[in-house]
């Protein structure tokens, strides 16, 4: 198909679905989002957006609106420590700055519920976009050469069929679109033996000399502590736990673990910290065999999953929909055929397999899979950081390596004239790509 797209259906009103809808509606493409929940999510969930995601948010016009929130900020230093707080090495995001030229797409922090709120408001201002909450997509696929269908059940029990030129599954790890296409149990990859627990916790890590983002290497008590508050000491503390524990059992163990983990070793019941969110979940490394089946497309967590200790899950999903939007807009404007969607699937799977999966896997194993006393001898990434402390140019290259997950699909359009300008990238084979945080 080449030429105007009459309608796109997006399943899922998370950050990826809303961003895709915004990008398409900005080009006057009719788009409807179906979301099963009764309203937008108010859960904080993810908090940190890597450099490629920030670039995508900027070109969609979202970043400026996010920065109107007083809780939105760019953090400075990420580092790796032993459990006793010993500093191993780190990296300063301010190394991205050039003299007189600040790098404005540094890692940006804002809780996901606030990002969703901004996206929803921006989508609502678009005449060609509609978000329908309380509309659950039911199992099944139906398509022909010109259109694809979703069957939805409204919250009042009415069942309807809706057709569009394309249907995009942005409906998360348990995606109904993916399961309808490939089967309920077909999601290649594996689930980690460890589960993780994400918390929002008030505790002044800065008082103990800790940086904005800290990765703690320990075989039993590995965790990440990253600042998410501006005016108050609110931190995202995400730690590993043994599998099989209930949320009640996790919460019962939490005070004892925090006494061991936190600098200052606050005792249970001391009132020195306050946990306002505890969310345990299993983690996966999985990727669908294809992100396109005819007129059905997959993006973000519906298409691929990785553990959060690389920051490449949410960031990768945002990059997915940025590229997919370019492809669909190109089709709509007659600049390319729908064959570009095969390239979308191929490239995004390749980016997952060659960058997102191996790097996020290495990042997670780094925290619990080695002797912390021998990290400076055995861990090539930490050794490289340590040997080059103060080398701002190497730090810059390592951080910009994450831009390797971007791809310019417009370069494959029929006129062969790229319509976008990707940001500066470096050869990621020359350096180990830095972990991001989430």
C-alpha positions in Angstrom: 0.0 0.0 0.0 1.2 3.5 -0.8 -0.9 6.6 -0.3 -3.1 8.2 2.3 -3.8 6.1 5.4 -7.4 6.3 6.4 -7.0 5.1 10.0 -4.6 3.5 12.5 -5.7 1.7 15.6 -3.3 1.6 18.5 -3.9 -0.9 21.4 -2.6 0.5 24.7 -2.5 4.0 26.1 0.9 3.7 27.8 3.7 6.1 26.9 4.6 4.3 23.6 1.0 4.1 22.4 0.3 7.8 23.3 3.6 8.9 21.7 2.8 7.0 18.5 -0.7 8.5 18.4 0.7 12.0 18.8 3.3 11.6 16.1 0.7 10.3 13.6 -2.0 12.9 14.6 0.6 15.6 14.1 0.6 14.5 10.4 -3.2 14.5 10.4 -3.5 10.7 10.3 -6.7 9.5 12.0 -5.8 7.4 15.0 -7.8 5.7 17.8 -6.3 4.2 20.9 -8.2 1.4 22.7 -7.2 1.0 26.4 -8.6 -1.7 28.7 -8.2 0.3 31.9 -10.9 2.8 32.9 -8.5 5.8 32.8 -4.8 6.8 32.4 -2.3 5.1 34.7 -1.4 7.1 37.9 1.4 4.7 38.8 4.9 6.3 38.9 6.6 3.2 37.4 9.6 4.1 35.2 11.4 7.4 35.9 14.5 7.8 33.7 14.6 8.4 30.0 17.9 7.7 28.1 19.5 9.9 25.5 17.8 8.2 22.5 14.4 8.5 24.2 15.0 12.2 25.1 15.8 12.8 21.4 12.6 11.2 20.3 10.6 13.1 22.9 12.2 16.4 21.8 11.3 15.9 18.1 7.7 15.1 19.0 7.5 18.4 20.9 7.0 16.6 24.2 10.3 17.4 26.0 9.6 21.1 26.4 6.2 20.4 28.0 7.7 17.8 30.3 10.3 20.3 31.5 7.5 22.6 32.7 7.0 20.2 35.6 9.2 21.3 38.5 10.0 17.7 39.3 11.6 17.1 35.9 15.4 17.3 35.9 18.6 15.9 34.4 20.9 14.0 36.7 24.6 14.4 36.8 26.7 11.3 37.9 26.1 7.6 37.7 28.5 5.3 39.6 29.1 1.7 40.8 29.8 0.9 44.4 30.3 -2.1 46.7 27.7 -2.8 49.4 29.7 -0.9 52.0 29.5 2.2 49.8 33.0 2.0 48.5 33.1 3.9 45.2 34.4 1.9 42.3 34.1 4.2 39.3 31.5 6.4 37.6 30.6 8.7 34.8 29.4 12.3 34.7 26.7 13.1 32.2 28.0 16.7 32.1 30.9 15.3 30.0 28.5 15.4 27.1 28.7 19.2 27.1 31.0 21.0 24.7 32.5 24.4 25.6 29.7 26.9 25.5 27.4 24.2 24.1 25.4 22.2 26.7 24.1 18.8 25.6 20.4 19.2 26.3 19.4 15.6 25.6 21.1 14.2 28.7 19.2 11.5 30.7 16.0 13.1 32.0 14.0 12.2 35.1 10.3 12.3 35.6 7.9 9.7 36.9 6.0 7.9 34.1 2.5 8.9 35.3 3.4 12.6 34.8 4.8 11.8 31.3 1.6 9.9 30.4 -0.4 12.9 31.6 1.5 15.3 29.4 1.2 12.9 26.4 -2.5 12.5 27.0 -3.1 16.2 27.0 -1.1 16.7 23.8 -3.0 13.9 22.1 -6.3 15.4 23.2 -5.4 18.6 21.4 -5.1 16.8 18.1 -8.3 16.7 16.0 -7.5 13.4 14.4 -6.7 11.4 17.6 -9.1 9.7 20.0 -8.4 7.7 23.2 -11.1 5.3 24.4 -10.6 3.9 27.9 -12.6 0.9 29.2 -12.2 -0.8 25.8 -10.6 -4.2 26.1 -9.3 -5.9 23.0 -10.5 -9.5 22.7 -8.5 -12.4 21.3 -8.4 -12.9 17.5 -7.1 -11.4 14.3 -8.8 -10.7 11.1 -7.3 -8.9 8.1 -7.4 -8.7 4.3 -5.3 -6.8 1.7 -6.6 -3.4 2.7 -7.4 -3.5 6.4 -7.2 -5.2 9.8 -9.6 -5.6 12.6 -9.8 -5.6 16.4 -12.7 -6.8 18.4 -13.2 -4.9 21.6 -15.4 -5.3 24.7 -16.6 -2.0 26.2 -16.9 -1.6 29.9 -20.6 -1.7 29.5 -20.4 -5.2 28.0 -21.0 -4.2 24.4 -18.8 -6.0 21.9 -17.7 -4.2 18.7 -15.5 -4.7 15.7 -13.3 -1.8 14.5 -11.3 -1.8 11.3 -8.3 0.3 10.2 -5.5 0.3 7.7 -3.1 -0.8 10.5 -3.4 -2.1 14.0 -0.4 -1.5 16.3 0.0 -3.4 19.6 1.5 -1.2 22.2 -0.3 -3.1 24.9 2.6 -4.2 27.1 4.3 -7.4 28.1 1.0 -9.4 28.1 0.0 -8.0 24.7 -3.3 -9.4 23.4 -2.2 -8.4 19.9 1.0 -10.4 20.1 -0.8 -13.4 21.7 -3.5 -13.3 19.1 -0.8 -13.4 16.4 1.6 -15.9 17.8 -0.1 -17.8 20.6 -0.3 -17.2 24.3 3.0 -18.9 25.1 5.0 -17.9 22.1 7.4 -15.1 23.2 11.0 -16.3 22.6 13.5 -15.7 25.3 13.6 -16.4 29.0 12.6 -15.2 32.5 15.4 -14.5 35.0 15.8 -16.5 38.2 15.9 -13.3 40.2 12.9 -11.1 40.7 13.3 -7.4 41.4 11.5 -5.0 43.7 11.0 -1.4 42.7 10.4 1.1 45.5 10.0 4.8 45.9 11.7 5.6 49.2 12.3 8.9 51.0 16.0 8.7 52.3 18.8 11.1 52.0 21.5 9.2 50.1 23.2 12.5 49.2 24.0 13.0 52.9 26.3 10.0 52.7 28.1 11.3 49.6 26.2 9.1 47.1 25.6 10.3 43.6 22.3 10.9 41.7 22.5 7.3 40.4 24.3 4.4 42.2 24.6 0.7 41.1 25.5 -1.5 44.0 27.5 -4.7 43.2 26.8 -7.6 45.6 25.8 -11.2 45.1 23.0 -11.1 47.7 22.0 -7.4 48.0 22.5 -5.8 44.6 20.4 -2.8 44.0 20.2 0.6 42.3 19.5 3.9 44.1 18.6 6.8 41.8 17.3 10.2 42.8 13.8 11.0 41.5 12.9 13.9 43.8 13.9 17.5 43.3 12.7 19.3 46.5 12.5 16.2 48.7 14.9 13.2 49.0 12.7 10.8 47.1 14.7 7.9 45.5 13.9 5.0 43.2 15.5 2.0 45.0 15.3 -1.2 42.9 16.8 -4.3 44.4 17.0 -8.0 43.6 15.1 -10.6 45.6 14.7 -14.4 45.6 12.0 -15.7 43.4 8.7 -17.1 44.8 8.2 -14.6 47.6 4.8 -13.0 47.9 4.5 -9.2 48.2 3.7 -9.6 51.9 6.8 -11.7 52.4 8.9 -9.1 50.5 7.6 -6.3 52.6 8.3 -8.2 55.8 11.9 -8.6 54.7 12.3 -5.1 53.5 13.4 -3.3 56.7 16.1 -5.9 57.4 17.4 -5.6 53.8 17.4 -1.8 53.9 19.4 -1.8 57.1 22.0 -3.8 55.3 21.8 -2.0 52.0 21.5 1.7 52.8 24.4 3.9 53.9 23.9 4.8 57.5 22.2 1.4 58.1 18.9 2.7 59.4 17.4 0.3 61.9 13.8 -1.0 61.5 11.3 1.3 63.0 13.7 4.1 63.3 11.6 6.4 61.0 14.8 7.4 59.1 13.2 6.4 55.8 9.7 6.1 54.3 8.7 3.7 51.6 5.7 5.0 49.5 5.7 2.4 46.8 6.7 -1.3 46.6 6.3 -3.1 43.3 7.8 -6.6 42.9 7.9 -8.1 39.4 9.5 -10.8 37.4 12.0 -9.8 34.7 12.5 -11.2 31.2 14.6 -11.1 28.1 12.2 -11.8 25.3 11.7 -10.7 21.7 8.8 -11.5 19.3 9.9 -13.4 16.1 8.4 -10.6 14.0 7.1 -7.1 14.7 4.9 -7.2 11.6 2.2 -9.7 10.5 0.5 -8.2 7.5 -1.4 -5.1 8.8 -0.7 -5.9 12.5 2.4 -4.3 14.0 4.1 -4.6 17.4 6.2 -2.0 19.4 7.7 -1.5 22.8 7.0 -4.1 25.5 4.5 -5.9 23.3 7.4 -6.6 21.0 10.4 -7.1 23.3 11.3 -7.1 27.0 14.5 -6.7 28.9 15.5 -6.2 32.6 15.5 -2.6 33.8 19.1 -2.4 34.8 20.0 -1.1 31.4 17.3 1.5 31.0 16.8 0.1 27.5 13.2 -1.2 28.0 11.3 2.1 28.1 13.9 3.9 26.0 13.8 1.1 23.4 10.1 1.3 23.3 10.1 5.0 22.7 12.6 4.6 19.9 10.5 1.8 18.4 7.5 4.1 18.0 9.6 7.0 16.8 10.8 4.9 13.9 7.4 3.3 13.3 5.8 6.7 13.1 8.4 7.7 10.4 7.4 4.6 8.4 3.7 5.1 8.7 3.9 8.8 7.9 6.1 8.0 4.9 3.4 5.6 3.6 0.7 8.2 4.3 2.5 10.8 2.3 3.3 8.5 -0.6 7.0 8.5 0.0 7.4 4.8 0.5 5.4 1.6 0.1 4.3 -0.6 3.0 7.5 -2.7 2.5 9.1 -0.2 4.8 7.2 -2.0 7.6 9.2 -5.1 6.9 12.4 -3.1 7.4 10.9 -1.7 10.6 10.5 -5.2 11.9 13.9 -6.4 10.8 15.8 -3.4 12.1 14.1 -3.2 15.5 14.7 -6.9 16.1 18.3 -6.5 15.1 18.7 -3.6 17.5 17.2 -5.7 20.2 19.5 -8.7 19.6 22.7 -6.8 19.0 22.4 -3.9 21.5 19.5 -4.0 23.9 19.5 -7.6 24.9 23.3 -8.2 25.4 23.9 -4.8 27.1 21.0 -5.0 29.5 22.0 -8.6 30.3 25.5 -7.6 31.0 24.3 -4.7 33.2 22.2 -7.0 35.3 24.8 -9.7 35.7 27.4 -7.1 36.7 25.5 -6.3 39.8 25.1 -9.8 41.3 27.2 -12.2 39.2 30.7 -11.4 40.4 32.9 -10.9 43.5 32.6 -7.2 44.4 36.2 -7.3 45.8 37.5 -8.3 42.4 35.5 -6.0 40.2 38.4 -3.7 39.4 40.4 -6.7 38.3 37.8 -8.7 36.3 35.1 -6.4 35.0 36.2 -4.9 31.7 33.7 -2.1 31.8 34.5 -0.9 35.3 38.2 -1.3 34.5 37.8 0.9 31.5 36.0 3.6 33.5 38.6 3.4 36.3 41.6 3.7 34.0 40.1 6.7 32.2 38.7 8.7 35.1 38.9 12.4 34.1 38.8 11.5 30.4 35.7 13.5 29.4 36.0 12.6 25.7 35.9 8.8 26.4 33.0 9.4 28.8 31.2 11.3 26.1 31.7 8.5 23.6 30.6 5.8 26.0 27.4 7.7 26.8 26.6 8.5 23.2 27.0 4.8 22.3 23.4 4.4 23.4 22.3 6.3 20.3 23.2 3.2 18.4 19.6 1.9 19.0 18.3 4.7 16.7 17.7 4.1 13.0 16.7 6.5 10.2 14.0 4.7 8.2 13.4 7.7 6.0 16.8 7.0 4.3 15.1 3.9 2.7 12.1 5.9 1.3 11.6 5.9 -2.5 13.3 9.3 -3.0 16.3 8.1 -1.0 16.5 11.5 0.7 16.5 11.2 4.5 13.8 13.4 6.1 15.3 13.5 9.5 18.7 14.2 11.0 19.8 11.7 13.6 21.9 13.0 16.5 25.6 12.4 16.7 26.5 8.7 17.1 29.8 6.9 17.8 31.1 3.5 16.9 29.7 1.3 19.7 32.2 -1.5 18.8 35.0 0.8 20.0 33.6 1.2 23.6 31.3 -0.5 26.0 28.0 1.2 25.9 27.1 2.7 29.3 24.1 1.5 31.2 21.3 3.9 31.6 19.0 3.9 34.6 15.3 3.4 34.9 
